[in-house]
Amino acid sequence: MTNSAPLPPPVSSRRMLATLGITALVSGVLVVSAYEINRPQIEANQRQALEQAVFRVLPGARTHRSFVVTDDQLRPLGDHHAEGVVVHAGYDRDGKLVGIAAEATARGYQDIIRLLYAYAPDCQCITGVYVLRNNETPGIGDKIATDPAFLANFRALAARLNSDRTALAHPIVAVKHGKKHAEWEIDAISGATVSSRAVGKALNDSAQTLVPVVQRQVTVLTRAPQEAP
Amino acid sequence: MTVPTGNPLPEVPPLTMDTLLQGVWRENPTLVMMLGMCPTMAVTNSLRNALAMGLATAFVLIGSNALVSMLRKLVPGTVRIATYIVIIASFTTVVDYAIQAISLTLYGALGAFIQLIVVNCIILGRAEAYASRRPVLHSVVNAAGVGIGFTLGLVMLGGVRELLGSGSLLGVPIFGPGFQPWVIMLLPPGGFFVLGSWLLLLNWLRGRRPGASPASVPVHNHGR
């Protein structure tokens, strides 16, 4: 402000405080009511998105129940205030266990890639992968979500336990395009090796700890639907 | 009024069609003023995202301008920026929840740019330069015009980028399976190419009109 401009009359501190206080109050009412109005719909959307993803990686599943892995135990989600990795067990029309779906994450080319993968305890293999979130380069790295040849890797990707049942017998790895020889290897997308490797790393990191627990506690999963209300 | 006051616009001009159209075309925030470039470049990789971002910004613009205009005689100049930011942030949070309720896919696609509407210079600019000095109706109409103008700008970019970068519009394939998408159009450089091409075309059209020269168009160059 230059000296020649007429100075505005001084404002009392009380008026400034009152203005900011009232504005904050109005803002609070606005934000809280928007949150309360939208919350049921947002929660329904989140449930639906999760359910869609679970049923997508577990085709054939009609119902699902969620479990928490704590201290090498599988506990039904909601019964305990337990913290841990959440897995979703999917059941077919007759209540038979189809498989479990779990989340896996790894750092991709741009950002964290979040996946939901399906694991079938009876064949000890990964039977599907669905990309929940990726920020990979459009047209290159983001093919991990859509490329049919890449997704064919996960029709029956071996995730067998080693002899003492504490970890996977062979770590899951992505190998360069056309170099896949073993059934636990993922054939990477040509030109998107970094993103493909991230998928392999995500699956390996998650399966190494989860598969031993799931195999040990598979009875908890198979008898779950009878207990469900 | 004979006594000069600090207010440069003491008299309220009548509400005309121009109050609305000013922001849509002559002072279009994207295509003429070059404001709000950060969300413009970031979310216009598909028509749907562009439209959603434009409408979300327009809602915040109209809501905050209405409230700023309503409170214009009560808010002392010393705390006006803080007050405007709180008002804008509140409307942005409302939009944030509304989009989560409408579609989580859309919310994921727009990412952080919904929250960043708070610092969008178009909105703070309108609050400071227009709504703080005009009656509510004027402010709402003007904000609606600027909101439509911003949406129009984003849609013009998003439409072209989706058409060339994915070969589709609103997710519907246009060119058939034989089309090889120009991936570059979905990446940041594509945004600059398309915006540059639109500006070239519009300035050329403006220059052809008799009595108008491209040099007379006010060009503001702000960062965001």
Interface residues (C-beta under 8 A of the other chain):
Chain A: A5 P6 P8 V11 R15 M16 T19 L20 T23 A24 V26 S27 L30 V31 A34 Y35 I37 N38 R39 Q41 I42 N45 Q46 A49 R133 T137 P138 G139 I140
Chain B: P4 T5 G6 N45 L67 L71 L74 V75 P76 G77 T78 V79 A82 T83 V86 I87 A89 S90 F91 T93 V94 Y97 A98 Q100 A101 S103 L104 T105 G108 G165 P181 V183 L186 L187
